[in-house]
Amino acid sequence: MQKDFKLTSQNNTWYGYFTSFEQAGFTTACSARLHGESDIVPGTLNLALHVGDNPEKVLRNRLKFAEAIGVKAERFTTCAQVHGSKVQVVSERLIGSGALSFAETVPETDALITNLTDVPLLLFYADCVPVLLADPETGAIGLAHAGWRGTAAQIAKKTVSAMTEAFGARPENLLAAIGPSIGECCYEVDDVVKNEMPDYKNCFVAKCDGKYWLNLWKVNRQQLVEAGVTPSRIFIAGVCTNHNPELFCSYRYENGRTGRMGVCLCRKG
């Protein structure tokens, strides 16, 4: 397991990033919840417009985040995540989808890919797994939202395949990362979930009450390797959101009443 995830702050805005991606010419940022505005959890940096928060405060949070990481907030490109496995190519026409209004986001999609520069892809998480992909050769990038349903539908694999088909990316050249999300230490599931992932039984640890601890990081890493990604080029943040609720949003820890961490991936111009 490789790990190169670091926390930093700019203008009192905290976020995590992957050094390997930055060195290859890509911006990565996983927003921390500190020092923002929200009607859901006051004082937190919620970046999602779809969770019932005050939209004006969310947009101010997005602007603050964008300024901290050096991208243009009006070019944020988002999607309405539905725990599926649809991958959407972001063309010039789609740049800025959902940046200012949830009604204008890319519908029913859980992964975005593009080879355009200065297009900050932005997806939202509160325990689900962020999967980041970047190709230093073609400049293509991909960002996926992998909850257990998306993971069972192999969204990580499908995103790699989509980048190969659309942009000629070679899986072995990709950089891949798994961002902050709920860890095996905290993710309790039942047989319904286990039965949806028959090929990944080694990622479940049985509990004495008949339930299991599920390691979503391990499942997604295995899927990336199966898709042809070089194991040494896969980086895992190793940060459990449920264990770090002071830094990152956790749906389980907060019983559903929380904002969303934004994860941004952008090819620098």
N, C-alpha and C positions, 0 to 999 in steps of 0.2 A: 504493500500500500504506500503510495506516495502522498505527501502532504506539503503544500506550500501556501496555505491560506493564512493571511495576515489581516489584522484589524488596524485601521487608521482613521483619522478624522481631518476634515477640511472645513474651516468656518463653523466649527462646532457641530458638524454633521458626521456621524460615525458610520463606517461601512467596512465590510470585509472584501478582500480581493485575492486573486490568484496570481502570484508573481510570474509563473511560467507564461500565462496568457499576456500579461502586461509586457514582458520582455519580447514577445513575438509580435507586438503591434496591435493588441486588442485590449479594450477597456472592459474590466469586469467589476461589478459592485453588487454586494448583497447588503441591503440597507439594515442598519440597526434601528431600534425603535426610539432611541433617545432624542430629546429636544425637538419635538414637533408639535403639531396641533391636531386635535381629534375630539369629537363628541362621544366616541365610543369609549376610549381610554384616554382621558385628558393628559396632555403633555407628550403624547407619543406620535411618531412619524409614520402614520398609516399612509400608504401610497395607493390603495385600491379604492376605486369609485363604486364598486359593486356590493359593498358590505353595509350600506346604510349610514355611512358617515356624512358629515357636512362636506359637500363637494368643493366649496370654496377653500376650506381648510386642506382638503386632499390636494388640490391644485397648487396651493402654496407650499405644501410639503414636497410635491414633485419638483417644483421650481428650485427649492432649496437643495434637494438631492442632486438635480441636474447640474446646478452651479458647482457643487462640491466635487463631482466626478468629471466635470469638463465636457458635458454634452448639452445639446439644445432640447429643452423640455418640450417644445412644440413638435419635435421629431420623434418623441417616444412612440413606439409602435407596439400595441398591446393586443390581446385577444381575450375573448370570453371563455374562460377555461371551464370544461365540463367533465373532467376526469375521464376523457376519452384518449384517442390516439391519432387524431387528425393532425397532419403537418401541413402548414401553409407557407408557400414561397412568398416573401415580401418583395413586391416590385415597386417601382417608383410611385405607382398609383396608390399604394397602400401605406406609404410613409406617413407617419403621424396618426394612424388609425387609433382612436381611443385616447389620444393624448390629452384632449380637453373635455371629452364627453364619452361616457360608457356606451351610449347609443351608437357611436361611430367606431367601436372596436371591431376587430375581425371576429366574426361569430363562430361559436362552437368549435374551438380549436385549442389544442394543448401544446403545440410546438410551432415555433416560427423559425424560418431559415432565410438567409439572404446572402448575397455576395457584394452588396452595395456598401460604400463607405459612409461613415457618419450617420448610420441608421441605428439608434439605440433601441434594441429589442428590450421590452420590459414585461416580465411576467410576475405573478404574485403568489406568495406562499405563506402558510402558517402551519408547518409540520411536513407538508409534502416535499418531495425531493426536487431541487433544481438540478437539471442536467445541462451543462454548458459544453459546447463543441466549437472548435475553431480550427481552420486549416491554414497554416502559414504559407502553403504553396499557392492556393487559389484565392485566399482571402475570404472564403465562405465561412459563415458562422451559423450556429443553431442553438436554440434555447428551448428546453422542454420542461413541462410540469408533470412530474411522475408521482402521483399518489399511488395507493395500492392498486386501484383499478387501472390506471395508466401503465403502471409497472407490469401488471398481469397481461395487458395488451401489448407489451413490449415497445413502448413508445421510444425508449432510448435507441433500440435497434432501428426502428422505423425512421427516426430522425437522421441517423447515419446514412441509411439507404437513400433517403430523400436528398441529402446533400450530395451523395454520389451521383444520383440520377440528374439532378438539376444543374450541378456545377462541376461535375467531374472530379469531385474530391475523392482522394484515396484514403480509405479508413485507417491504414497504417500510419498515415501522415498526420492524422488529427490529434489535437490536444483535447482532452476531455476532463471535466471536473464535476464533482458532486458537491453541491453547496450545503449550507446549514439546513438541517431538517431533523425530524424525530429519529432517534437512534434505537438500536436494538435494546438498549437499556430501559426504554420506556414504551416501546410500541407493542402493546398487547393485542393479539388478534385471535380469532377462533377458526374452526374448521372451514367455515365458508370462504375465508380468505386463503387458507392453506390449499384448499382444493382447486382454487383458481390458478395456482402456480405449481403444477405437478413436477415441472422440470427444475425447481429450485428448492427442493426439500431440505437441502443442506443449509439454507438460510433461515430456517425456523428452529427455535430451541423450545422443547416442550416444557411446560410448567406443570406443577403438581395438581392444578385445578382443571386440567384438560385443555387449557388454552396455550398460546405460544407467544414467544418473543420473536418478532420478525425483523430481520436486518435488511431494510430496503437499500441501504448503501451497497451491500454485498450483491443483492440481486441485480441492481442496475449496473454495477461494475462488471458482473459476469455477462450481462447482455451486451455491454460495450465490447468486451473481449470477443464474444461470439460474433459480433458484427465486424470484427477485423481490426479494432483499435488496439494499438500496441500497449500492453499492460503497463509499461514504465511511463507511458504518457497519460495515464489516468490519475488525477489528483483528487483527494477526498478531504474536505474541510475538517471532518471529524468533530463537528460541533452539533450537539443535540439541542434542538430548540426547546424541548420540554424541560431540559435541565438548565437552560439559560434564558428564562423568560424576561429577565431584566434587560437583555440585549435584543432578543428576537421574538417575533410573534409566535405563539403556540396555541393552536385551536384546542388541543386537549387540556393543556394546563389551565386555560382561561374559560373552559367550558363553552366554547363557541363564541364568546363575546370578546372579540379582538379585531385589530386591524390586520394588515398584511405587509409582510416584508416584500420589498421590490427587489428583483434580481435583474440587473441590466448587463447586456453583452453587446459590444459595439466594435466594429472594425474601424480603427482610426484612419482618418484621411491623410 
